[in-house]
Amino acid sequence: MHSRPSYRRTGSGEPLPLLHGIGATMDDFSTLVPHLAEHFDVLNAELPGHGSSPK
């Protein structure tokens, strides 16, 4: 059984993936996402082993 990484999808328009750095989580983009979501389909993903994503 494979677990999927955690992610949040917000907004509409052209797709815009956000990937955080090592030791961070998708929450690092929390203040930026609402502004980007006004113009883009924002996919804020969490890398494996970070935040609530499985290892």
N, C-alpha and C positions, 0 to 999 in steps of 0.2 A: 504494500500500500504506500503510495506516494502522497506526501502532504504538500500543499501549495503554499507559496510565500504569502504573507499578508500584504494587502494593498487597499488603497482607497481610490475611487474614480470619481471625479468631480468636473462639472462644466460641460461644454460642448464646443465643437469646432475642430480645428486641426489637432491631432494627437500630440501630446507633450509628455514624454516619460520623465520622471524624476527619480534619480538613484542617489542615495546618501553615501557617504564615505564610510570607511572601516571604523567601527566603534560608535557609530551614530544610528539613528532610527528615522523612519519617515516623519516622525513628529518634529524633526528639525526644520521641516518646511511648513509648519503649521501656520505661520503668519504670511507666508508667500502664496500658498495655494489659493486662498479666496480671490486674490488679485489676478492670478494667472487663469483661474477658472472663468473669469469674465470673458476671456477670449479664446481659451483652449479647452480641449478634452484632456484633463490632467490625470495621469496615471501615476500615483505616488506609491511606489513599491518598496517593500522592506527585504533586504538581502537575507539569505538563509543564515540562521543563527543570530539574528539581530532582532531586537524588540520582541514581537509576538510570532515571528516566523520560525518554523521548525528548523533544526540543524540539518 
